[in-house]
């Protein structure tokens, strides 16, 4: 399962790079393509979050060391914050707003992406090892 989460991160990174690339050269006339890629990323993100949540739920059913419990708590808080930021972004950046401030939208996307890049690195360093074996589980 750990490999599936890492592959999910790789897929998200590729989608983000692809989206950032198109935003560098796209104009408001490219809005249908931008919307398609935005939707693709949203679907990948939701699917990954669902898979990750299921694995965390399974992990929580067993005994955890205080360190592992702390990692799961930190992850949970960070994901709520990220989800709220992402939700606010989607609500604010409607197609009309994007058309009115293309550069602002591009900048906002890149800021949000940088936060997600950082979060995925943290997960790979701290969360994913919890799924690979019993070393952090309480006896």
C-alpha positions as CSV (number, residue, x, y, z in Angstrom):
1,X,0.0,0.0,0.0
2,X,2.9,2.4,0.7
3,X,4.0,2.1,-2.9
4,X,0.4,3.0,-4.0
5,X,0.5,6.2,-1.9
6,X,3.9,7.1,-3.4
7,X,2.6,6.5,-6.9
8,X,-0.4,8.7,-6.0
9,X,2.1,11.5,-5.0
10,X,4.0,11.0,-8.3
11,X,0.7,11.3,-10.2
12,X,-0.3,14.4,-8.3
13,X,3.2,16.0,-8.9
14,X,2.9,15.2,-12.6
15,X,-0.5,16.8,-12.8
16,X,0.6,19.8,-10.9
17,X,3.7,20.3,-13.2
18,X,1.4,19.9,-16.2
19,X,-1.1,22.4,-14.9
20,X,1.6,24.9,-13.9
21,X,3.2,24.6,-17.4
22,X,0.0,25.3,-19.2
23,X,-0.7,28.3,-17.0
24,X,2.6,29.8,-18.0
25,X,1.5,30.1,-21.6
26,X,-2.2,29.9,-21.5
27,X,-4.6,32.8,-21.9
28,X,-8.2,33.2,-21.0
29,X,-9.1,31.7,-24.4
30,X,-7.6,28.4,-23.1
31,X,-10.1,28.3,-20.2
32,X,-11.7,25.0,-21.4
33,X,-8.3,23.2,-21.3
34,X,-7.4,24.8,-18.0
35,X,-10.8,23.7,-16.6
36,X,-10.2,20.1,-17.8
37,X,-6.8,19.9,-16.2
38,X,-8.1,21.5,-13.0
39,X,-10.8,18.9,-12.8
40,X,-8.3,16.1,-13.5
41,X,-6.2,17.3,-10.6
42,X,-9.2,17.5,-8.3
43,X,-10.2,14.0,-9.1
44,X,-6.6,12.7,-8.5
45,X,-6.5,14.6,-5.2
46,X,-9.8,13.3,-4.0
47,X,-8.9,9.7,-5.0
48,X,-5.6,9.9,-3.2
49,X,-7.1,11.4,-0.1
50,X,-9.6,8.6,0.0
51,X,-7.0,6.0,-0.3
52,X,-4.8,7.7,2.3
53,X,-7.7,8.1,4.8
54,X,-8.6,4.4,4.4
55,X,-5.0,3.4,5.3
56,X,-4.8,5.7,8.2
57,X,-8.1,4.4,9.5
58,X,-6.8,0.8,9.3
59,X,-3.6,1.9,11.1
60,X,-5.5,3.6,13.9
61,X,-7.4,0.3,14.6
62,X,-4.2,-1.2,16.0
63,X,-2.0,-0.1,18.9
64,X,0.3,2.8,18.1
65,X,3.4,4.2,19.8
66,X,3.1,7.8,21.0
67,X,5.4,8.8,18.1
68,X,3.2,7.2,15.5
69,X,0.1,8.7,17.1
70,X,1.7,12.1,17.0
71,X,2.5,11.7,13.3
72,X,-1.1,10.8,12.6
73,X,-2.4,13.8,14.6
74,X,0.0,16.2,12.8
75,X,-1.1,14.7,9.5
76,X,-4.7,15.1,10.3
77,X,-4.4,18.8,11.3
78,X,-2.3,19.6,8.3
79,X,-4.8,17.9,5.9
80,X,-7.7,19.9,7.4
81,X,-5.7,23.1,6.8
82,X,-4.8,22.1,3.3
83,X,-8.3,21.0,2.4
84,X,-9.7,24.3,3.7
85,X,-7.1,26.3,1.7
86,X,-7.9,24.3,-1.4
87,X,-11.6,24.7,-0.9
88,X,-11.3,28.4,-0.5
89,X,-9.2,28.5,-3.6
90,X,-11.8,26.8,-5.7
91,X,-14.6,28.9,-4.3
92,X,-12.7,32.2,-5.0
93,X,-11.2,31.3,-8.4
94,X,-14.3,30.9,-10.4
95,X,-14.0,30.9,-14.2
96,X,-15.1,34.6,-14.2
97,X,-12.5,35.5,-11.5
98,X,-9.8,33.7,-13.4
99,X,-10.7,35.5,-16.6
100,X,-10.5,38.8,-14.7
101,X,-7.1,38.1,-13.1
102,X,-5.2,35.5,-15.0
103,X,-1.8,36.3,-13.4
104,X,-3.3,36.3,-9.9
105,X,-4.9,32.9,-10.5
106,X,-1.6,31.5,-11.8
107,X,0.3,32.9,-8.8
108,X,-2.4,31.5,-6.4
109,X,-2.1,28.1,-8.0
110,X,1.6,28.0,-7.7
111,X,1.4,29.0,-4.0
112,X,-1.1,26.2,-3.4
113,X,1.0,23.7,-5.3
114,X,4.1,24.6,-3.3
115,X,2.2,23.8,-0.1
116,X,1.1,20.5,-1.5
117,X,4.6,19.6,-2.7
118,X,5.9,20.3,0.9
119,X,3.0,18.2,2.4
120,X,3.7,15.3,0.2
121,X,7.4,15.3,1.1
122,X,6.5,15.4,4.8
123,X,4.1,12.5,4.3
124,X,6.8,10.4,2.5
125,X,9.3,11.1,5.3
126,X,6.9,10.7,8.3
127,X,3.6,9.1,7.4
128,X,4.5,6.5,4.8
129,X,7.0,4.7,7.0
130,X,4.1,3.9,9.3
131,X,2.5,1.7,6.6
132,X,5.6,-0.4,5.9
133,X,6.0,-2.4,9.1
134,X,5.6,-2.8,12.8
135,X,8.6,-0.8,13.9
136,X,6.5,2.1,15.1
137,X,3.7,0.1,16.5
138,X,3.3,-0.5,20.2
139,X,3.5,-4.1,21.4
